[in-house]
Amino acid sequence: MQFLPPQDMAEATRLVREGQLADATALLQRLLRGEAAAAPSDGAPAGRRPPRVIDVEPEAAERQRPAAGAGEERTPGGAGWTAAATDGPAPQPQMPDALRGFVERMKGGGGLPPGLDAQMLRKPAQARVPVPEGARFVAQTFSSQAGSRAYKLYVPSTHRGQPAPLVVMLHGCTQSPDDFAAGTRMNALAEEHGFLVAYPGQPPSANPQKCWNWFNPADQRRGAGEPSLIAGITRQVMRDHAVDPRRVYVAGLSAGGAKAAIMGMAYPDLYAAVGVHSGLACGSASDVQSAFAAMRGGSGGAPCRPDPAAGERRPVPAIVFHADRDGTVHPRNADQVVAQYGAPGLRRQAPQRGQVAGGRPYTKTLHAASDGQVLLEQWTVHGGGHAWSGGSPDGSYTDPLGPDASREMLRFFLDHPRAG
């Protein structure tokens, strides 16, 4: 499957969803021929126009758009290219059969590569992460027989060698460790609470959109592929720094959320608890085609179970965040993550409803063991999209109006150290 540049994919998706099929088809044809999208007339880079707020249906927007005069240059629907208008209707480009299915997927909201959503492309590619005096945010590399991965490690200024918790954060598609750190504000929480944060990075050489390959069977199991690399990074940090082995956690967003769900199943002996934001259950897909299907409506695959090689029989506590208007990963996937991490005998408590001051409403559902300990939390953010709830606009894929997922995940993590 050919992956197009993410900014151009996002622009094509927007055009299709606004009903501008001719413009979208012309753009896709140019890209598939290997031609660069022409710069828009306002000087913004192709596919990087400032986001617009549209309060009308696409058909109404089309009716309201003024017609271009003869000989005038126009930018159809804000597309990343311009065309000269002529008298009479503009010629309609032919849509090859190879593009038709692609366009239909985009119209249904599932046309972007796994975990990718147009809104994240509105943010700067390079995020600036402030580092307080005495703290460190350093680049490291882990290598093994499975390959190598770079990662960023945040060590707070308050760390003086005492065993501290470690949180491993897995970014989404097209993101980077710096971007994810800026958007989640996890470093600020680390400074406040005195824990370490590791951000493994997925390079384009492993996936053109820098997605974690959560849909590949080879990258879904213990001791191989990406899980072994992420576990290796975790253990390298534990070896090089004072880390409390009972308080090591993993969380992620979108493709990173799906990978976090995999890590909890593959390494229940390593991670004390898991945070899955806008992700999918382990085993929900086995290739790119089934990944699209899972993202659109939930998993039809075989769910994973905790790896018996870990020798760990305890249920891994999990906290799950998902917005009910997520157009990239269907909210049904959150229910499947909850079902996968639900242990026998857990009792589902009555949902608790709340509202962020000046922000979004949400529903929180707790699942507790017979002794009353909550082992599973599910947060549904009402009205939100495919974005980190309560995140900072300094990073991509964030929804500042939602409940603070970073702080809630940290609270849940610190309440669940691993026994022994």
C-alpha positions as CSV (number, residue, x, y, z in Angstrom):
1,M,0.0,0.0,0.0
2,Q,1.4,3.3,-1.0
3,F,1.5,6.0,1.7
4,L,1.3,9.6,0.5
5,P,2.8,12.6,2.3
6,P,0.7,13.1,5.4
7,Q,0.0,16.8,4.8
8,D,-1.2,16.0,1.3
9,M,-3.3,13.1,2.6
10,A,-4.9,15.4,5.1
11,E,-5.6,18.0,2.4
12,A,-7.2,15.4,0.1
13,T,-9.3,14.0,3.0
14,R,-10.6,17.5,3.7
15,L,-11.5,18.1,0.1
16,V,-13.4,14.8,-0.1
17,R,-15.3,15.4,3.1
18,E,-16.3,18.9,1.9
19,G,-17.6,17.4,-1.4
20,Q,-14.8,18.7,-3.6
21,L,-14.2,15.4,-5.3
22,A,-12.9,16.9,-8.5
23,D,-10.3,18.9,-6.6
24,A,-9.4,15.9,-4.4
25,T,-9.0,13.6,-7.4
26,A,-6.7,16.1,-9.3
27,L,-4.6,16.4,-6.2
28,L,-4.3,12.6,-5.7
29,Q,-3.5,12.1,-9.3
30,R,-0.6,14.6,-9.1
31,L,0.7,12.9,-5.9
32,L,0.5,9.4,-7.2
33,R,2.4,10.5,-10.3
34,G,5.2,11.6,-7.9
35,E,4.6,15.4,-8.5
36,A,4.6,17.8,-5.7
37,A,1.4,19.7,-4.8
38,A,1.6,23.2,-6.1
39,A,1.8,26.0,-3.5
40,P,-1.5,27.6,-2.6
41,S,-2.1,31.2,-3.7
42,D,-1.8,32.6,-0.2
43,G,1.8,31.6,0.2
44,A,1.1,28.8,2.8
45,P,3.0,25.5,2.1
46,A,1.0,22.9,0.2
47,G,-1.4,21.1,2.5
48,R,-0.6,23.4,5.4
49,R,-3.3,26.1,5.2
50,P,-4.5,27.6,8.4
51,P,-7.5,25.6,9.7
52,R,-10.9,27.0,8.9
53,V,-14.0,26.8,11.0
54,I,-17.0,25.7,9.0
55,D,-20.4,26.0,10.5
56,V,-22.5,24.9,7.5
57,E,-22.9,21.6,5.7
58,P,-20.5,21.0,2.7
59,E,-23.3,21.4,0.2
60,A,-24.4,24.7,1.7
61,A,-20.7,25.9,1.8
62,E,-20.5,25.1,-1.9
63,R,-23.6,27.1,-2.7
64,Q,-22.2,30.1,-0.7
65,R,-18.8,30.1,-2.4
66,P,-18.7,33.0,-4.9
67,A,-17.9,32.0,-8.5
68,A,-14.6,33.0,-9.9
69,G,-14.6,35.4,-12.8
70,A,-13.2,34.6,-16.2
71,G,-9.5,34.5,-16.1
72,E,-9.3,34.8,-12.3
73,E,-7.1,32.5,-10.3
74,R,-9.0,30.4,-7.8
75,T,-8.2,28.0,-5.0
76,P,-11.0,25.5,-4.9
77,G,-12.1,24.8,-1.4
78,G,-8.7,25.9,0.0
79,A,-6.9,23.2,-1.9
80,G,-3.2,23.0,-1.9
81,W,-3.0,24.0,-5.6
82,T,-4.4,26.6,-7.9
83,A,-6.0,26.5,-11.3
84,A,-7.0,29.2,-13.7
85,A,-10.8,29.6,-14.1
86,T,-12.2,29.7,-17.6
87,D,-15.6,30.6,-19.0
88,G,-18.0,27.8,-18.5
89,P,-17.8,24.8,-16.1
90,A,-14.3,23.7,-15.2
91,P,-13.2,20.4,-16.7
92,Q,-13.7,17.4,-14.3
93,P,-10.7,15.1,-14.0
94,Q,-11.3,11.5,-14.5
95,M,-11.2,9.3,-11.4
96,P,-9.2,6.1,-12.0
97,D,-10.7,2.9,-10.4
98,A,-7.5,2.7,-8.3
99,L,-8.4,6.0,-6.6
100,R,-12.2,5.4,-6.3
101,G,-11.9,3.0,-3.3
102,F,-9.4,5.3,-1.7
103,V,-11.7,8.3,-2.0
104,E,-14.6,6.3,-0.6
105,R,-12.5,5.3,2.4
106,M,-11.7,9.0,3.0
107,K,-15.4,10.0,2.7
108,G,-16.1,7.4,5.4
109,G,-13.5,8.8,7.7
110,G,-11.1,5.9,7.5
111,G,-8.8,6.9,4.6
112,L,-5.7,8.0,6.4
113,P,-2.9,5.6,7.4
114,P,-3.5,3.8,10.8
115,G,-3.6,6.3,13.6
116,L,-3.3,9.4,11.4
117,D,-5.8,12.3,11.6
118,A,-5.8,15.5,9.7
119,Q,-6.0,17.7,12.9
120,M,-2.6,16.7,14.1
121,L,-1.0,18.1,10.9
122,R,-2.1,21.6,11.8
123,K,0.6,21.8,14.4
124,P,4.3,22.7,14.0
125,A,6.5,19.8,13.2
126,Q,9.1,20.8,15.8
127,A,7.8,21.4,19.3
128,R,9.8,23.2,21.9
129,V,9.9,21.4,25.2
130,P,11.0,23.6,28.2
131,V,13.6,22.0,30.5
132,P,13.8,23.5,34.0
133,E,17.2,24.2,35.5
134,G,18.7,21.0,36.9
135,A,16.5,18.8,34.8
136,R,17.6,16.8,31.7
137,F,15.8,15.9,28.5
138,V,18.4,13.8,26.6
139,A,18.5,11.8,23.5
140,Q,19.5,8.1,23.8
141,T,19.6,5.0,21.7
142,F,18.8,1.4,22.3
143,S,20.1,-1.4,20.1
144,S,19.5,-5.2,20.0
145,Q,19.1,-8.0,17.5
146,A,15.7,-6.6,16.7
147,G,17.2,-3.3,15.6
148,S,17.6,0.0,17.2
149,R,15.4,2.9,18.3
150,A,16.2,6.4,19.5
151,Y,14.4,7.8,22.5
152,K,14.2,10.9,24.7
153,L,14.5,10.6,28.5
154,Y,13.3,13.2,30.9
155,V,15.0,13.2,34.3
156,P,13.5,15.8,36.6
157,S,15.6,18.3,38.6
158,T,14.3,16.7,41.8
159,H,15.7,13.3,41.0
160,R,18.6,12.6,43.4
161,G,19.2,8.9,42.8
162,Q,16.3,7.6,44.9
163,P,14.3,4.8,43.1
164,A,11.6,6.7,41.1
165,P,8.7,5.6,39.0
166,L,9.2,5.4,35.2
167,V,6.5,6.2,32.6
168,V,7.1,5.1,29.0
169,M,5.1,7.2,26.5
170,L,4.4,6.0,23.0
171,H,3.6,8.7,20.4
172,G,1.0,8.5,17.6
173,C,1.6,8.6,13.8
174,T,3.7,11.5,12.4
175,Q,4.6,12.6,16.0
176,S,8.0,12.6,17.6
177,P,9.1,12.3,21.3
178,D,9.4,16.1,21.6
179,D,6.0,16.7,20.0
180,F,4.4,14.1,22.3
181,A,6.1,15.5,25.4
182,A,4.9,19.0,24.5
183,G,1.3,17.9,23.9
184,T,0.9,15.7,26.9
185,R,2.8,17.9,29.4
186,M,4.1,14.7,31.0
187,N,7.5,16.3,31.7
188,A,5.8,19.0,33.8
189,L,4.1,16.3,35.8
190,A,7.4,14.4,36.2
191,E,8.9,17.6,37.6
192,E,6.0,17.9,40.0
193,H,5.9,14.3,41.2
194,G,9.5,13.2,40.7
195,F,9.3,10.4,38.1
196,L,11.2,9.7,34.9
197,V,9.7,9.7,31.4
198,A,11.0,7.8,28.4
199,Y,9.7,8.6,24.9
200,P,10.6,5.9,22.3
201,G,10.6,7.3,18.8
202,Q,9.5,5.4,15.7
203,P,11.6,6.4,12.6
204,P,10.2,6.7,9.0
205,S,12.4,3.8,8.0
206,A,10.1,1.5,10.2
207,N,6.9,3.2,9.0
208,P,6.5,6.0,6.5
209,Q,4.2,7.9,8.8
210,K,6.2,7.0,12.0
211,C,3.3,4.9,13.2
212,W,4.0,2.0,15.6
213,N,3.2,-1.1,13.6
214,W,0.4,-2.3,16.0
215,F,-1.3,-4.2,13.1
216,N,1.6,-6.5,12.3
217,P,1.6,-9.9,14.0
218,A,5.4,-9.8,14.2
219,D,5.1,-6.6,16.3
220,Q,2.5,-7.9,18.6
221,R,4.3,-10.4,20.7
222,R,6.9,-10.7,23.4
223,G,10.6,-11.0,22.6
224,A,10.4,-9.9,19.0
225,G,10.0,-6.8,16.8
226,E,8.8,-3.5,18.3
227,P,7.7,-4.9,21.7
228,S,11.2,-6.2,22.3
229,L,12.7,-2.8,21.4
230,I,10.3,-0.8,23.7
231,A,10.9,-3.3,26.5
232,G,14.6,-3.0,25.8
233,I,14.4,0.8,26.1
234,T,12.5,0.4,29.4
235,R,15.1,-1.9,30.8
236,Q,18.0,0.2,29.7
237,V,16.5,3.2,31.5
238,M,16.0,1.0,34.6
239,R,19.6,-0.2,34.4
240,D,21.1,3.3,33.9
241,H,19.0,5.2,36.4
242,A,17.5,4.6,39.8
243,V,14.0,3.3,38.9
244,D,11.6,1.5,41.2
245,P,10.8,-1.8,39.3
246,R,7.4,-2.0,41.0
247,R,6.4,1.3,39.5
248,V,7.0,1.1,35.7
249,Y,4.2,2.1,33.4
250,V,3.4,2.4,29.7
251,A,0.9,4.7,27.9
252,G,0.3,5.8,24.4
253,L,-1.9,7.7,21.9
254,S,-3.6,6.3,18.8
255,A,-1.0,3.9,17.2
256,G,1.0,4.4,20.4
257,G,-2.1,3.6,22.4
258,A,-2.6,0.4,20.5
259,K,1.1,-0.4,21.1
260,A,0.7,0.3,24.8
261,A,-2.1,-2.3,24.9
262,I,0.2,-4.8,23.3
263,M,3.0,-4.0,25.8
264,G,0.7,-4.8,28.7
265,M,-0.2,-8.1,27.2
266,A,3.3,-9.0,26.2
267,Y,5.2,-7.8,29.3
268,P,2.9,-8.0,32.4
269,D,6.0,-8.7,34.4
270,L,7.5,-5.4,33.4
271,Y,4.7,-2.9,33.4
272,A,2.6,-2.4,36.5
273,A,-0.2,-0.6,34.6
274,V,-1.2,0.6,31.2
275,G,-2.7,3.7,29.7
276,V,-4.5,3.5,26.3
277,H,-5.7,6.8,24.7
278,S,-7.6,6.6,21.4
279,G,-6.1,3.2,20.7
280,L,-7.1,-0.4,19.9
281,A,-6.9,-3.7,21.6
282,C,-4.0,-6.0,21.1
283,G,-4.7,-8.4,18.2
284,S,-7.4,-6.2,16.7
285,A,-5.7,-6.3,13.3
286,S,-3.2,-8.5,11.4
287,D,-2.4,-6.3,8.4
288,V,-3.1,-2.8,6.9
289,Q,-6.5,-3.8,5.5
290,S,-7.8,-5.2,8.8
291,A,-6.3,-2.2,10.6
292,F,-8.6,0.1,8.5
293,A,-11.5,-2.1,9.3
294,A,-10.7,-2.1,13.1
295,M,-10.3,1.7,13.1
296,R,-13.6,2.2,11.3
297,G,-15.8,-0.1,13.5
298,G,-13.9,-2.1,16.0
299,S,-11.9,-5.3,16.0
300,G,-12.8,-8.5,14.2
301,G,-9.4,-10.1,15.0
302,A,-8.3,-12.6,17.7
303,P,-7.7,-10.7,21.0
304,C,-4.4,-11.2,22.7
305,R,-3.9,-12.7,26.2
306,P,-1.1,-12.0,28.7
307,D,2.0,-13.8,27.5
308,P,2.5,-16.9,29.6
309,A,6.3,-16.5,29.1
310,A,6.1,-13.6,31.5
311,G,5.1,-15.9,34.3
312,E,2.8,-13.2,35.5
313,R,-0.8,-14.2,36.3
314,R,-2.1,-11.0,37.8
315,P,-4.5,-8.8,35.8
316,V,-2.7,-5.7,34.5
317,P,-4.6,-2.5,35.6
318,A,-5.5,-0.3,32.8
319,I,-6.9,3.2,32.2
320,V,-8.6,3.9,28.9
321,F,-9.4,7.3,27.3
322,H,-11.4,7.8,24.1
323,A,-13.6,10.5,22.7
324,D,-17.1,9.7,21.5
325,R,-16.6,11.7,18.3
326,D,-13.3,10.2,17.3
327,G,-13.4,10.0,13.5
328,T,-10.1,8.2,13.1
329,V,-10.4,5.3,15.6
330,H,-14.0,4.3,16.4
331,P,-14.9,4.6,20.1
332,R,-16.0,1.0,20.1
333,N,-12.3,0.1,20.2
334,A,-12.2,1.5,23.8
335,D,-14.8,-1.0,24.8
336,Q,-12.7,-3.7,23.3
337,V,-9.6,-2.6,25.2
338,V,-11.6,-2.6,28.4
339,A,-12.9,-6.1,27.7
340,Q,-9.4,-7.3,26.9
341,Y,-8.0,-6.0,30.2
342,G,-11.0,-6.9,32.3
343,A,-10.3,-9.7,34.8
344,P,-12.8,-12.3,35.9
345,G,-14.8,-11.1,38.8
346,L,-14.4,-7.4,38.2
347,R,-17.6,-5.5,39.0
348,R,-18.6,-2.5,36.8
349,Q,-19.7,0.4,38.9
350,A,-22.3,3.0,38.0
351,P,-20.9,5.5,35.5
352,Q,-19.8,8.9,37.0
353,R,-20.5,12.0,35.0
354,G,-18.5,15.2,35.1
355,Q,-17.7,18.4,33.3
356,V,-14.4,20.2,32.8
357,A,-14.9,23.8,33.9
358,G,-15.3,25.7,30.6
359,G,-14.6,22.5,28.7
360,R,-16.1,19.1,27.8
361,P,-18.4,16.7,29.7
362,Y,-17.2,13.2,30.3
363,T,-18.2,9.9,31.7
364,K,-16.0,7.8,33.9
365,T,-16.7,4.1,34.5
366,L,-14.8,2.1,37.2
367,H,-14.3,-1.7,37.4
368,A,-13.4,-3.0,40.8
369,A,-12.3,-6.3,42.3
370,S,-14.1,-8.0,45.1
371,D,-11.9,-6.2,47.7
372,G,-13.0,-2.8,46.2
373,Q,-9.7,-2.0,44.4
374,V,-10.3,-0.4,41.1
375,L,-8.3,-2.2,38.4
376,L,-9.9,-0.7,35.3
377,E,-11.0,2.9,34.4
378,Q,-12.8,3.9,31.2
379,W,-13.1,7.6,30.4
380,T,-15.4,8.8,27.6
381,V,-14.9,12.4,26.5
382,H,-18.1,13.7,25.0
383,G,-17.7,15.9,21.9
384,G,-14.0,15.3,21.5
385,G,-12.1,14.0,18.6
386,H,-8.9,12.0,18.0
387,A,-6.7,13.9,20.4
388,W,-5.0,13.7,23.8
389,S,-7.6,14.9,26.2
390,G,-6.6,18.0,28.2
391,G,-3.3,18.3,26.3
392,S,-1.4,21.4,25.4
393,P,-1.8,23.2,22.0
394,D,2.0,23.2,21.9
395,G,1.8,19.6,20.6
396,S,-0.2,17.9,17.9
397,Y,-3.2,15.7,18.5
398,T,-4.4,17.6,21.6
399,D,-7.8,18.6,23.0
400,P,-7.2,21.3,25.7
401,L,-11.0,21.3,26.5
402,G,-11.1,17.7,27.7
403,P,-10.3,16.2,31.2
404,D,-6.5,16.0,31.9
405,A,-5.6,12.5,30.6
406,S,-2.0,12.9,31.7
407,R,-2.8,13.7,35.3
408,E,-5.5,11.1,35.5
409,M,-3.2,8.4,34.1
410,L,-0.5,9.3,36.5
411,R,-2.9,9.2,39.4
412,F,-4.0,5.7,38.3
413,F,-0.5,4.5,37.8
414,L,0.8,5.6,41.1
415,D,-2.2,3.9,42.8
416,H,-1.1,0.6,41.1
417,P,2.4,-0.5,41.9
418,R,3.2,-4.1,40.9
419,A,3.2,-6.5,43.8
420,G,6.4,-8.2,44.9
